[in-house]
């Protein structure tokens, strides 16, 4: 027996995935078949084969879906009038639009920037470090003010408040100040590297100074009303290259975290806990790095692990989670396209990730502006290079919005078994709604039956589509 579901109880949307990651998006605004559109479903109590089965036992709570607020995206955003900027920021945070809730800040500059590379203390001190900048040559976040980064973050906060949500900010350094580093064979050959930000190795003698440096960053942002809730201690600590980067050993990171925890605890300005996330690099090397850091004492301060997805597989985190119960991991950097990309994000979540954070969200139609040595794929929003207020929204914008609306802060992962499509399920923080995300990476449309306890919902998921099914109690 089948019945038409009541609108208030069951809702279903899907979104198409045309030309994933194609450079042609920079030149052409292709038609998009389905833009996170609501479609009908058929519900029944019995008589269908369940291809997707959702459990009733919730796991750990998640932070939600996010993106970066690196300087490239903010530079392009600032090319628009303020009200147009606010409209874009509102789209990002509104739970009825993109629903993004986690935002990555860069401590100093990353490679995706329109500016010269900088940290907050680039002039080496001649004596004791000047952490209050009394000399005018000490620690200062003036460039974040000057370049409008702080203003953009504040506007995002204001738009989030209007939408009734609170963004979660975490931050990552790409490099310590150059005077805290030792040169390497690579770093001595990088051009225009007088500030020593490109490559090099953290000098252990400066670990206390680096802990103080990171704390001063947190304090100055806090003074401006921006509470950073988590830190990763070094972006890609096993990698040095021709943009801000630094080699940091697991033992150095273990000691840095210990010192940083003390600095934060003793700060008269920081009144809220700041989570410290270990590692911030690829799946492939995670186990070895985390094990060494753990032997050096990192687990005494570590609140979780940060991961990137440029080498290895998300399932490599499962044995680590079993080894370190109570430590959550977070996908802090990746850009993905199409149904295959969406399916991979669901694999992150199924493997226990507390968030997925997209890397870079607003290039222009010339693929600018940045200092990464490669050619980046198109971002989920593209700005017209000649008319900055004209914005294209790519398929990734729409399917990411299905994830952002469905995976909300405080939601809890439900285990999910699927035979034909990639799937992940979540229980809303109030326990009243189950939300199932499904991705069809194949070439044929699928008719899927989704079982949740005694309820069975039948949906149609076209080829190369992302779907979001919500079922209320």
C-alpha positions in Angstrom: 0.0 0.0 0.0 1.4 3.4 -1.0 0.4 6.9 0.1 1.3 10.4 -0.8 3.4 11.8 2.0 2.3 14.9 3.9 4.5 17.8 3.0 5.4 18.6 6.6 6.7 15.1 7.2 8.8 14.2 4.2 10.8 16.5 1.8 13.2 15.7 -1.0 15.5 17.8 -3.1 18.1 16.9 -5.8 20.7 18.8 -7.7 22.6 18.0 -10.9 26.4 17.9 -11.5 27.2 19.2 -15.0 30.8 19.5 -16.3 32.5 18.9 -12.9 35.7 20.9 -12.5 35.8 21.9 -16.1 38.0 25.0 -17.0 35.2 25.8 -19.5 33.2 27.2 -16.6 35.6 30.1 -16.6 34.4 31.1 -20.1 30.8 29.8 -20.3 27.8 29.8 -18.0 26.5 26.3 -18.9 22.8 25.3 -18.3 22.2 23.5 -15.0 19.4 21.0 -15.1 18.5 20.9 -11.4 19.4 23.6 -8.8 18.7 21.9 -5.5 15.1 21.6 -6.6 12.3 20.1 -4.5 10.7 17.0 -6.0 7.9 14.6 -5.1 8.6 11.3 -3.3 6.4 8.2 -2.7 6.2 6.8 0.8 5.0 3.4 1.9 5.0 1.3 5.1 5.8 -2.0 3.5 6.2 -3.8 0.2 9.4 -2.3 -1.1 13.0 -3.5 -1.0 15.2 -1.2 1.0 18.4 -0.4 -0.8 19.4 2.3 1.8 19.0 1.4 5.4 19.4 4.0 8.2 20.0 3.0 11.8 18.4 4.6 14.8 21.6 4.8 16.9 23.2 8.3 16.7 26.9 8.8 16.7 28.9 11.9 17.5 27.7 15.5 16.8 29.1 17.4 13.8 30.1 21.0 13.3 28.5 21.2 9.8 29.7 22.1 6.3 32.1 25.0 5.7 34.5 26.9 3.5 37.6 29.0 3.7 37.8 32.8 4.2 41.2 33.0 2.7 42.3 36.4 1.2 41.7 35.5 -2.4 38.0 35.0 -1.9 37.8 38.1 0.3 39.8 40.2 -2.1 37.3 39.3 -4.9 34.4 39.9 -2.5 35.7 43.3 -1.7 35.6 44.3 -5.4 31.8 44.5 -5.0 29.7 47.2 -3.3 29.1 46.5 0.4 25.5 45.5 0.0 26.4 43.0 -2.7 29.1 41.6 -0.4 26.6 41.2 2.3 24.2 39.5 0.0 26.8 36.9 -0.9 27.8 36.4 2.8 24.1 36.0 3.6 23.8 33.2 1.0 26.8 31.4 2.6 25.4 31.4 6.1 21.6 31.3 5.7 20.4 27.8 6.6 17.8 28.0 3.9 20.4 28.8 1.2 24.0 27.4 1.4 23.8 26.8 5.1 27.6 27.0 5.6 28.5 27.0 9.3 32.3 26.4 9.6 34.8 28.9 8.3 38.6 28.6 8.0 40.7 31.7 8.6 44.4 32.0 7.6 46.9 33.2 10.2 48.9 35.5 8.0 48.7 34.7 4.3 48.3 31.4 2.4 49.1 30.9 -1.3 45.6 32.0 -2.2 46.1 35.7 -1.8 46.3 38.8 -3.9 48.9 40.3 -1.5 52.6 39.9 -0.8 53.1 37.1 1.7 53.2 38.2 5.3 52.9 37.1 8.9 52.1 39.3 11.9 55.8 39.7 12.9 58.0 39.8 9.9 60.8 42.1 11.3 63.1 40.0 13.4 63.4 41.3 17.0 66.8 42.6 18.1 66.1 41.6 21.7 63.1 40.3 23.5 60.1 40.0 21.1 57.7 43.0 21.2 54.4 41.3 21.5 52.5 44.5 22.2 54.1 46.4 19.3 55.3 49.3 21.3 58.2 49.8 18.9 56.0 49.7 15.8 58.1 46.8 14.5 56.6 44.1 16.7 53.5 41.8 16.5 50.6 43.4 14.6 47.5 42.3 12.7 47.4 45.7 11.0 47.5 44.1 7.5 44.4 42.1 8.2 42.7 45.4 9.0 44.3 47.2 6.0 43.2 44.5 3.5 39.7 44.4 4.8 39.9 40.8 6.1 38.6 41.7 9.5 35.8 43.8 8.0 34.6 40.9 5.9 34.6 38.5 8.8 32.6 40.9 10.9 30.1 41.3 8.1 29.7 37.6 7.9 29.1 37.5 11.6 26.4 40.2 11.2 24.7 38.4 8.4 24.8 35.1 10.4 23.2 36.9 13.3 20.4 38.1 11.1 19.9 34.5 9.9 19.8 33.2 13.5 23.0 31.2 13.3 26.5 31.4 14.9 29.5 30.6 12.6 32.3 28.4 13.9 35.7 29.9 13.1 39.0 28.0 13.1 42.4 29.2 12.0 45.5 27.7 10.5 49.1 29.2 10.0 50.9 28.5 6.7 54.2 29.7 8.2 55.6 31.0 11.3 57.5 34.3 11.0 60.7 33.7 9.1 63.0 34.4 12.0 61.5 31.4 13.8 62.7 29.0 11.1 65.8 27.3 9.8 66.6 27.2 6.1 66.6 24.0 4.1 68.1 23.2 0.8 64.8 23.9 -0.9 64.0 27.1 0.9 67.4 28.7 0.1 66.6 28.3 -3.7 63.1 29.8 -3.7 63.0 33.2 -5.4 62.0 36.4 -3.6 62.2 34.7 -0.2 63.9 37.4 1.9 61.1 37.0 4.5 61.9 33.3 4.7 58.2 32.4 4.5 58.6 29.9 1.6 59.6 26.6 3.0 62.1 26.0 5.7 61.9 24.2 9.1 60.6 25.4 12.4 63.5 26.1 14.8 62.8 24.4 18.1 64.4 27.3 20.0 61.5 29.4 19.1 58.7 27.1 20.1 57.8 29.3 23.1 57.8 32.4 20.9 55.6 30.6 18.3 53.1 29.6 21.0 53.0 33.3 22.1 52.6 34.4 18.5 49.6 32.2 17.9 48.0 33.3 21.2 48.5 36.9 20.3 46.6 36.2 17.1 43.7 34.8 19.0 43.7 37.7 21.4 43.7 40.4 18.8 40.8 38.7 16.9 39.0 38.3 20.2 39.4 42.0 21.0 37.6 42.7 17.7 34.7 40.5 18.5 35.8 37.5 16.5 36.1 34.3 18.7 38.3 31.7 17.0 37.1 28.4 18.4 39.8 26.1 17.1 43.4 26.1 15.8 45.4 23.8 13.7 49.0 24.3 14.6 50.6 24.1 11.1 49.0 23.8 7.6 50.6 20.7 5.9 53.5 20.3 8.3 55.2 17.7 6.0 55.3 19.9 3.0 57.5 22.9 2.0 57.1 24.7 -1.3 57.3 28.1 -3.0 54.6 29.8 -1.0 54.2 30.1 2.8 55.0 26.7 4.3 57.1 25.1 7.0 58.2 21.7 8.0 57.2 20.9 11.6 58.0 17.5 13.1 55.5 15.6 15.2 57.6 16.1 18.3 57.8 19.9 17.7 54.0 20.0 17.2 53.5 18.0 20.5 55.6 20.6 22.4 54.1 23.6 20.6 50.6 22.4 21.5 51.6 22.0 25.2 53.1 25.5 25.3 50.1 26.9 23.4 47.6 25.4 25.8 49.4 27.0 28.7 49.5 30.4 26.9 45.8 30.3 26.2 45.0 29.2 29.7 47.0 32.2 31.1 45.6 34.8 28.7 43.5 37.5 30.4 41.7 38.1 27.1 40.7 34.6 26.0 37.8 33.5 28.3 36.5 30.6 26.1 38.2 27.3 25.4 40.0 27.0 22.1 40.2 23.5 20.6 43.7 22.5 19.3 43.6 20.1 16.3 46.7 18.1 15.5 48.3 17.4 12.1 46.3 19.2 9.3 47.7 17.2 6.4 46.9 14.1 4.3 45.3 10.8 5.1 48.3 8.8 3.8 50.8 10.1 6.4 48.3 10.6 9.3 48.8 7.4 11.3 52.6 7.8 11.4 52.6 11.5 12.3 49.9 11.2 14.9 51.5 8.2 16.5 54.9 10.0 16.9 53.1 13.1 18.2 51.2 11.0 20.7 54.4 9.4 22.0 55.7 12.9 22.5 52.8 13.8 24.7 50.4 15.5 22.2 47.3 13.6 23.4 47.4 15.6 26.7 46.3 18.7 24.8 44.9 17.4 21.4 41.2 18.0 20.9 41.1 16.3 17.5 42.8 15.7 14.2 42.7 17.9 11.1 42.9 16.2 7.7 43.4 17.1 4.1 42.5 14.9 1.1 45.3 15.0 -1.4 46.8 11.6 -0.8 45.3 8.5 0.8 41.7 7.5 1.7 39.3 8.7 4.4 38.8 5.1 5.7 42.4 5.3 6.9 41.0 7.3 9.8 38.9 4.5 11.2 41.7 2.6 13.0 43.0 5.9 14.3 39.6 6.8 15.8 39.5 3.3 17.4 43.0 3.9 18.8 42.2 7.3 20.2 38.6 7.2 21.5 37.2 10.6 22.2 39.3 12.3 19.5 37.3 13.5 16.5 38.8 14.3 13.1 37.9 17.2 10.8 38.2 17.6 7.1 39.8 21.0 7.0 40.8 21.4 3.3 39.7 20.1 0.0 37.9 21.3 -3.1 35.7 18.8 -4.9 33.5 18.8 -8.0 30.6 16.8 -9.3 28.8 13.7 -8.1 32.1 12.0 -7.4 33.2 14.9 -5.2 29.9 14.9 -3.3 30.2 11.1 -2.8 33.7 11.5 -1.4 32.4 14.1 1.1 29.8 11.5 2.3 32.7 9.0 2.7 34.4 11.6 5.0 31.3 11.8 7.1 30.8 8.1 7.3 34.4 7.7 8.4 33.7 10.0 11.3 34.6 13.5 10.1 33.1 16.3 12.2 33.0 18.7 9.2 33.9 19.2 5.6 35.6 22.5 4.7 35.8 23.6 1.1 39.0 25.4 0.1 38.5 28.7 -1.8 35.1 29.8 -2.8 35.3 32.9 -5.1 37.8 33.1 -8.0 37.0 35.4 -10.9 36.5 34.2 -14.5 40.2 34.6 -15.2 40.9 32.1 -12.4 42.3 34.9 -10.3 43.7 36.1 -8.0 46.2 33.8 -6.2 49.8 32.8 -6.0 49.4 29.0 -6.1 51.8 27.6 -8.7 49.2 25.6 -10.4 45.9 26.4 -12.2 42.9 26.0 -9.8 39.6 24.5 -10.8 36.5 26.7 -10.8 35.1 27.7 -7.4 31.5 27.1 -6.5 30.9 30.8 -7.2 32.7 32.7 -10.0 33.0 36.4 -10.2 32.9 38.1 -13.6 36.4 39.6 -14.0 35.1 42.7 -15.8 31.9 43.2 -13.9 32.7 42.1 -10.3 29.1 42.3 -9.1 28.0 39.6 -11.6 28.3 36.2 -10.0 27.9 32.8 -11.6 26.8 29.9 -9.4 28.1 26.5 -10.5 26.5 23.1 -9.9 28.8 22.8 -6.8 27.0 25.8 -5.3 23.7 24.0 -5.4 24.8 20.5 -4.3 26.9 22.0 -1.5 23.8 23.8 -0.4 22.0 20.5 0.0 24.8 19.3 2.2 25.0 22.6 4.1 21.2 22.7 4.8 21.1 19.0 5.8 24.2 18.7 7.9 23.7 21.3 10.7 25.8 22.1 13.8 24.9 19.6 16.5 23.4 17.0 14.2 24.5 13.4 14.8 25.7 10.9 12.3 23.5 7.8 11.8 25.1 4.7 10.4 23.8 3.9 6.9 24.1 1.0 4.6 23.6 1.4 0.9 23.8 -1.0 -2.0 23.7 1.2 -5.1 24.4 4.8 -4.2 26.7 6.6 -1.8 24.7 7.7 1.3 25.1 9.2 4.7 22.4 10.0 7.3 22.1 12.4 10.2 19.7 13.0 13.1 18.8 16.6 13.8 20.1 18.1 17.1 16.6 18.1 18.5 16.1 14.4 17.5 13.0 15.1 15.4 14.3 14.8 11.9 16.4 12.3 9.9 18.2 13.6 6.9 19.7 11.3 4.3 22.1 12.4 1.7 22.5 10.3 -1.5 24.7 10.5 -4.5 24.3 8.7 -7.8 27.7 8.6 -9.5 26.5 6.2 -12.2 25.1 6.7 -15.7 21.6 5.5 -15.0 18.9 6.9 -12.8 18.1 5.0 -9.6 14.8 4.3 -7.8 15.9 4.0 -4.2 14.0 2.8 -1.3 15.2 4.3 2.0 14.3 2.5 5.2 14.2 4.3 8.6 12.9 2.0 11.3 9.3 1.2 10.2 9.2 3.8 7.5 10.1 3.3 3.9 10.5 6.1 1.4 10.9 5.6 -2.3 12.8 8.3 -4.3 14.1 8.8 -7.8 17.7 9.9 -8.1 18.9 10.7 -11.6 22.4 9.9 -12.8 25.1 12.3 -11.6 22.8 13.9 -9.0 23.0 14.6 -5.3 19.8 14.1 -3.3 18.7 15.2 0.2 15.8 13.4 1.9 14.3 14.7 5.1 11.9 12.7 7.2 10.3 14.3 10.3 8.9 12.3 13.2 
